[in-house]
Amino acid sequence: MNILQNSLEKIAEKQSGDFTYSEGTWFNGNGYLPLYNYTIKIKSEAVSIEVRYEHKANEFSKATGLDIGAHVDRHTCSITSRLENASQLHGFIIRHKSRLDNLFSSGLFRVKCKNARVKNVLFLDKDLKELFLLSRESANFKPYISGVQKGTDFIIEVHFAGKTLMPEILDQFIYWLRGMNEKYPKQIL
């Protein structure tokens, strides 16, 4: 068992979720290399969260001065949270601010939403601010979050990628999503 698998199993256990693991290969242009897929499924009364974490191992595990890390391992994560019977919520997009955005506005992230109240609630969320503080510390961590209405359910999706192990960030996102699914409908409606 590797360090990442052990860390993700601990997160699944802590969150009372089901953990699955699969191993395969991927072709990087030179040969077939290891591909590890991890899934955590968490279900409570009205909320379900599914985490898909993919680790593509590469033949060069350390960055050099010449390639600036072009051949290091890749870690990608997608988290989907489904809040059932929540037809009154408003869609949103939250993304990391670009350098140009930083010149013209304050804050750690941008919130795009047609509803000003929703935008304000998300912009002031302290747990979300902590997550985006991490993106300032790491050039490789730039999360993208969206919330959309699908039928009577509200879906929040989180996507991020990097070149290093990120189980602690994953744990924080699960914590934030659980909180969002509890407080978002109450603060907005």
N, C-alpha and C positions, 0 to 999 in steps of 0.2 A: 504494500500500500504506500502510495507517495504522499508527500506533505499536503498537496492540494486536495487530494481525495479525503484525507483524514480531516482537514479543516472543513470541507463541505459537509461531510458526514456529521461533524459536531454541530454545524449550523442547522442541519435538518433535525437533529435530535433536540436541540435547544428550541426550535420553532415548532416542534411536534409534527414534522413533515416526513414524507416518504422520500428516500434517496435511491436513485438508480445510477448506474455507471456502465458505460460501454467504451470499448477500445477499437480503433480501426486504423486506417492509414490515409494519408493525403499526399499528393504529388506536388513537389515544390519546383519542378523543372529539371532537377537533377536526379531525383529518386523518390521513393516512397518513405515517408517518415511517420512517426506515431501521431495519432489523433485521439484525444480523450474527450468524451462527452459525459457531462454530469447533469442530472436533473433532480430538482427538489420540488415536490408538490406539497402544498400546505392548504388545508381546507378547514374553515370554521363555519359558523352558522350561515352567514350571508356573503362571505368572502372566500375566494379561492386565489391562490398565488402559485404560479409556476415559474421556476427558475431554470434556464438552460444556460449552462456554462461550458464553453468549448476551449480546449487547450491544444493548440497545434505546436508540437515540438519541432525544433529545427536542428539542422546539423551543426550550426554554430550557436553556442549558447551564450556567448558574451559579445557585447558590442566592441568594435574596434574603432580606431580613429579614422580609418579609411571609409568604412561603410556606414558609420553613425548608427549602428544597430539595425541595419536593413535585414539582417538574417537571424534575428533573435526570435525566441518563442513568441507566439501570439495567443492572447487570452481575450475572448469575447464573451459577453454576457447579455442575455435578454431576459427580462422579468416581465411577466404579464399578470396583472391583478384584475380580477373580475368582481365587481360589486353588484350583486343581484338585486333586481327590483328597485333600481335607482334611476327612474326615467326623467327626473327633474334637474339633473346636473348639467353643467356647461363644459364644453370641450376646452382644452388648453394645450399649449406646447411650451415646454421649459427647456432652454438650452444654454450652454456655456456662452459667455460673452466673448466676442472677438476683441482683438486689440483696438480695432476701430470703434467698437461699441464702448469700450472703456474710456475713450477720449471724450465722448459726448454724454455719458450717463454714469451714475454711481450704481453700486450693487454688484453682486457676484454672478448673476445670471439674468437672462431675459425671459419674461413671461408674455406669451401671446395668447390673448383671450378677448372675446367680444364683450364679456361681462366684466365691468370694472370691479365689482365686489369680489368675484373669483380671483381676478388678477391680484388684487390687494391681499387677499388671504394667502395666496401662494407666495407672493413676494415677501411677506412678513413671517413665513413659516421658519422657525428657528432650526428645526431638524434638517430642512432642505438647505438652509444657509450653511450648516456644518458640512453637509455633503459637497456642496460646491466650493467650500474652502479647500477641500482636498484637491479639487481640480486646479486650484492656483498653485499648489505645491508640486503637482505632477503634470508634466507636459503631455504625458500619455493618457491621462484620464479626463475625458470630455463627455460627460453624460448627456443623453438626449431623452426627454421625458414627454409623453403625450397622453392626454386623456380624451377619450371619445365615447359618445353614446352609441350603443349597438342594441337596437331593440329596447328592451326594458333594463338591460344591464349597462353599467358604466365600466369601461376598460381603461386601465392605466398601464402603459407600457414604458419600460425603462431599458435603454440600450447603452452599453459602454464597452470599450475595448482598451487593451493596454499590452505592454510587453513584460509585465511582471505579475506575480500572484496577487490576487485582490480579494481574498475571502472576507477580510474585515469590512471592505466597502460594500460587498454584497450583503453582509449581515445588517449593516446600517440602512441599506435600501429596503430590505424586508421590514425592518422596524418602522421606517418612514411610511411604507405602503400600508402596513397594518394600522398605523395611526391615521393616515389619510382616509382610509376606508371607514374609520369610525368618526373622525371629526369633520371631514369635508362636507358630507350631507348636512350636518347640524349647523355648520357655520354659514353655509350658502343658502339654505332654504329658509 
